[in-house]
Amino acid sequence: MTEMPSWLVEALDRRLEGRGRGDLHERSARISTAYRAGRASSGVVKGEGDALAYATARMPATFAAATAVFTEVEALLPGFHPSRICDAGAGPGTAGFAALHLWPDADALVQVDHNPAFLAIGRDFASPLAVELSQRQAELSALPFDLGRFDLTILGYVLAEFDRAGAGELAARLFAATDGLLVIIEPGTPEGYARILAARGRLVADGAHILAPCPHEKNCPLVAPDWCHFSERLPRRRAHMAVKGAALPFEDERFSYLVAARQGFAETARLPRIIAPPEAGKAAIAFKLCRPEGTSVMTSVARRDKAAFAAARRLRWGDRFATPSAVDGKGESETL
């Protein structure tokens, strides 16, 4: 399970001192209702109390999803070490902090958000870090382009503020200011996935290379009601549980994402992506894959193929699919 680092937990705990859990719970419930309805949570965050309730309820899950995405980036591009990072629509800064946790040698982090309460929390949380922090209070729809250029630009859980055309336009504008990677993360819902697709279509048209999760730039092969999303499990701390009114000590964050890269950042080999939980049976393990050919298939790895089966048992939803049988072109597949 993915946990926030101790420095970020301690920073959040400091802000929670003296705060009534009941008040935070009420604020969090109102924000969560907006989140589940597909509305931008920033639109219902009116001040410091709301921003803190949002941070307590949502930072652990957002951090877990962002960490899962950045870990995949690191696996695909082990030589990638961003120096300048932009967190566009930063909220309390979660996605940018997740990037810094993985790439702590970054020189600069720019947080952009229209909400001063979020920026205040982000500034406070960043105080222990060595990175040079700068902030811009601005609407993303009117984002100025004097921010500089970035090796990594992040759009984390913000496209709900835009229609699909607007999502594509914003992605294109940010990609134009990015020398390396643009990472987009959205809720793992059909609507979140639709916003990802809108951004993907515009970026591909502008010549972007799709690094992940898609192993291709072709049209998405999935047909509604199916959609591409993934899941990351995270622990709930006591304050987290209290604010959310939760009983379980963990939760599963469903998310959709996209990593768009300049062509020079393309990895050497593309492998199929596992886009659903593997189905383990007595005789085989079945995987639903998105393949470099632009098709979605079900493939199985038989128990009798001992080497491939041993490798397959370690694979999770969201992983790239690589077993001896897969590499050798063996296995049984059915196009969906």
TORTIMI-40633 format. One record per residue (C-alpha): y, z, x; residue in three letters. Coordinates in pm, whole numbers, padded with zeros to 5 digits, always signed. Layout:
TORTIMI-40633
YZXALA;...
***
This chain:
TORTIMI-40633
+00000+00000+00000MET;+00352-00080+00116THR;+00587+00216+00160GLU;+00955+00224+00244MET;+01030+00348+00599PRO;+01122+00713+00645SER;+01488+00644+00726TRP;+01534+00464+00395LEU;+01346+00730+00198VAL;+01560+01001+00358GLU;+01880+00811+00280ALA;+01779+00779-00086LEU;+01679+01147-00102ASP;+02023+01249+00028ARG;+02189+01057-00253ARG;+01959+01220-00509LEU;+02051+01577-00412GLU;+02204+01757-00708GLY;+02135+01472-00949ARG;+01970+01550-01281GLY;+01644+01362-01319ARG;+01693+01334-01697GLY;+02023+01150-01657ASP;+01875+00916-01397LEU;+01575+00854-01622HIS;+01799+00751-01914GLU;+02002+00519-01694ARG;+01689+00371-01540SER;+01533+00307-01882ALA;+01840+00112-01994ARG;+01839-00096-01675ILE;+01463-00157-01700SER;+01503-00284-02055THR;+01749-00541-01925ALA;+01517-00627-01635TYR;+01216-00686-01863ARG;+01430-00902-02090ALA;+01505-01128-01793GLY;+01869-01021-01768ARG;+02037-00945-01439ALA;+02016-00570-01384SER;+02346-00582-01193SER;+02518-00666-01520GLY;+02431-00325-01668VAL;+02503-00124-01354VAL;+02846+00018-01428LYS;+02896+00278-01159GLY;+02749+00507-00895GLU;+02508+00683-01132GLY;+02364+00356-01261ASP;+02338+00216-00908ALA;+02153+00524-00789LEU;+01917+00515-01089ALA;+01845+00150-01016TYR;+01785+00222-00647ALA;+01547+00508-00725THR;+01348+00307-00979ALA;+01348-00037-00821ARG;+01393-00010-00445MET;+01027+00082-00368PRO;+00890-00217-00561ALA;+01152-00461-00435THR;+01093-00342-00078PHE;+00717-00389-00120ALA;+00752-00744-00254ALA;+01003-00844+00014ALA;+00785-00694+00287THR;+00485-00891+00162ALA;+00687-01213+00179VAL;+00836-01144+00522PHE;+00495-01046+00658THR;+00367-01387+00549GLU;+00665-01552+00720VAL;+00582-01364+01040GLU;+00219-01477+01019ALA;+00323-01840+00973LEU;+00604-01832+01229LEU;+00524-01566+01491PRO;+00810-01687+01708GLY;+01071-01646+01434PHE;+01317-01366+01512HIS;+01631-01393+01299PRO;+01953-01283+01462SER;+02188-01321+01164ARG;+02065-01226+00815ILE;+02243-01274+00483CYS;+02131-01076+00178ASP;+02295-01266-00109ALA;+02306-01063-00429GLY;+02207-00764-00218ALA;+02217-00491-00482GLY;+02158-00168-00286PRO;+02043-00378+00011GLY;+01667-00354-00033THR;+01554-00703+00071ALA;+01781-00707+00374GLY;+01649-00368+00482PHE;+01293-00497+00445ALA;+01382-00786+00676ALA;+01532-00548+00931LEU;+01223-00329+00915HIS;+01016-00626+01028LEU;+01277-00777+01264TRP;+01470-00473+01393PRO;+01634-00669+01676ASP;+01856-00868+01441ALA;+02222-00856+01544ASP;+02399-00887+01211ALA;+02339-00826+00841LEU;+02577-00955+00575VAL;+02543-00805+00226GLN;+02700-00998-00060VAL;+02727-00853-00410ASP;+02989-00840-00683HIS;+02919-00475-00767ASN;+03110-00220-00555PRO;+02869+00061-00652ALA;+02578-00132-00502PHE;+02776-00215-00189LEU;+02865+00152-00140ALA;+02497+00249-00151ILE;+02403-00036+00080GLY;+02670+00071+00328ARG;+02549+00431+00319ASP;+02184+00338+00360PHE;+02260+00108+00655ALA;+02446+00377+00851SER;+02144+00479+01070PRO;+02082+00119+01177LEU;+02202-00043+01497ALA;+02269-00375+01324VAL;+02627-00492+01273GLU;+02683-00467+00896LEU;+02946-00657+00704SER;+02989-00675+00328GLN;+03153-00918+00090ARG;+03230-00834-00270GLN;+03192-01168-00445ALA;+03025-01338-00739GLU;+02740-01560-00621LEU;+02860-01833-00855SER;+03182-01844-00654ALA;+03037-01758-00316LEU;+03279-01842-00033PRO;+03145-02036+00260PHE;+03335-01858+00533ASP;+03046-01615+00577LEU;+02915-01798+00882GLY;+02569-01939+00941ARG;+02241-01752+00921PHE;+01890-01766+01057ASP;+01758-01598+00742LEU;+01917-01602+00397THR;+01765-01395+00116ILE;+01803-01431-00260LEU;+01613-01133-00398GLY;+01581-01079-00774TYR;+01917-01236-00858VAL;+01854-01575-01019LEU;+01836-01420-01368ALA;+02216-01445-01358GLU;+02189-01825-01361PHE;+02041-02095-01580ASP;+01787-02320-01411ARG;+02041-02578-01300ALA;+02261-02302-01163GLY;+01965-02151-00978ALA;+01901-02482-00805GLY;+02267-02527-00719GLU;+02297-02178-00567LEU;+01979-02227-00365ALA;+02110-02558-00231ALA;+02446-02407-00134ARG;+02285-02119+00051LEU;+02032-02344+00221PHE;+02317-02561+00349ALA;+02455-02254+00530ALA;+02114-02159+00673THR;+01982-02278+01007ASP;+01636-02128+00960GLY;+01480-01994+00640LEU;+01590-01935+00283LEU;+01371-01678+00104VAL;+01383-01645-00275ILE;+01203-01365-00461ILE;+01193-01331-00839GLU;+00999-01122-01092PRO;+00642-01246-01131GLY;+00697-01357-01489THR;+00687-01708-01638PRO;+01066-01711-01650GLU;+01098-01586-01292GLY;+00857-01857-01183TYR;+01059-02117-01377ALA;+01370-02018-01184ARG;+01174-02047-00859ILE;+01060-02396-00960LEU;+01417-02501-01039ALA;+01532-02388-00696ALA;+01228-02548-00533ARG;+01295-02885-00693GLY;+01653-02892-00572ARG;+01562-02779-00221LEU;+01286-03038-00184VAL;+01528-03306-00301ALA;+01766-03190-00028ASP;+01495-03229+00237GLY;+01372-02870+00270ALA;+01025-02794+00399HIS;+00840-02548+00174ILE;+00677-02299+00406LEU;+00523-02065+00147ALA;+00359-02000-00086PRO;+00314-02372-00158CYS;+00119-02565+00108PRO;+00304-02885+00007HIS;+00631-03026-00129GLU;+00463-03208-00419LYS;+00507-03108-00781ASN;+00352-02774-00872CYS;+00004-02846-01012PRO;-00001-02546-01249LEU;+00034-02607-01621VAL;+00176-02356-01869ALA;+00082-02095-01972PRO;-00030-02055-01609ASP;+00231-01967-01347TRP;+00239-01888-00976CYS;+00287-01521-00894HIS;+00146-01251-00671PHE;+00108-00873-00666SER;+00176-00591-00422GLU;+00068-00229-00474ARG;+00301+00053-00373LEU;+00292+00432-00396PRO;+00526+00625-00624ARG;+00697+00930-00483ARG;+00784+01226-00706ARG;+01145+01117-00765ALA;+01028+00763-00835HIS;+00781+00886-01097MET;+01036+01116-01258ALA;+01304+00852-01293VAL;+01058+00599-01436LYS;+00879+00853-01656GLY;+00554+00742-01495ALA;+00223+00926-01468ALA;+00036+00710-01216LEU;+00105+00771-00845PRO;+00121+00395-00775PHE;+00238+00071-00932GLU;+00175-00300-00889ASP;+00480-00520-00842GLU;+00429-00875-00966ARG;+00656-01129-00799PHE;+00707-01500-00743SER;+00862-01629-00423TYR;+00959-01930-00217LEU;+01027-01979+00154VAL;+01224-02294+00233ALA;+01267-02398+00594ALA;+01441-02654+00806ARG;+01193-02916+00918GLN;+01191-02780+01273GLY;+01035-02458+01142PHE;+00726-02623+00994ALA;+00396-02464+01091GLU;+00135-02683+01259THR;-00138-02658+00995ALA;-00127-02610+00620ARG;-00399-02419+00445LEU;-00473-02370+00074PRO;-00315-02065-00090ARG;-00513-01820-00307ILE;-00310-01806-00630ILE;-00517-01566-00842ALA;-00733-01258-00781PRO;-01068-01362-00625PRO;-01366-01337-00862GLU;-01665-01173-00694ALA;-02012-01246-00837GLY;-02364-01176-00721LYS;-02415-01518-00567ALA;-02063-01616-00461ALA;-01692-01537-00452ILE;-01470-01779-00644ALA;-01111-01856-00548PHE;-00834-02036-00730LYS;-00643-02239-00473LEU;-00329-02445-00441CYS;-00412-02712-00183ARG;-00204-02924+00059PRO;-00304-03229-00147GLU;-00089-03090-00429GLY;-00381-02994-00653THR;-00510-02665-00791SER;-00885-02608-00766VAL;-01151-02344-00807MET;-01375-02316-00503THR;-01661-02079-00431SER;-01808-01934-00115VAL;-02180-01865-00149ALA;-02337-01543-00027ARG;-02603-01746+00153ARG;-02332-01882+00386ASP;-02312-01551+00571LYS;-02024-01624+00809ALA;-01803-01777+00542ALA;-01892-01508+00289PHE;-01805-01229+00532ALA;-01466-01388+00590ALA;-01412-01453+00219ALA;-01470-01089+00127ARG;-01160-00996+00327ARG;-00931-01242+00150LEU;-00679-01123-00109ARG;-00470-01281-00380TRP;-00180-01449-00200GLY;-00360-01509+00130ASP;-00409-01846+00289ARG;-00766-01964+00241PHE;-00947-02006+00571ALA;-01322-01953+00606THR;-01573-02141+00825PRO;-01680-02344+00520SER;-01322-02422+00428ALA;-01240-02539+00778VAL;-01557-02748+00793ASP;-01482-02912+00459GLY;-01783-02749+00292LYS;-01795-02541-00023GLY;-01803-02627-00389GLU;-01475-02717-00557SER;-01359-02820-00900GLU;-01011-02963-00961THR;-00828-02781-01240LEU;
***
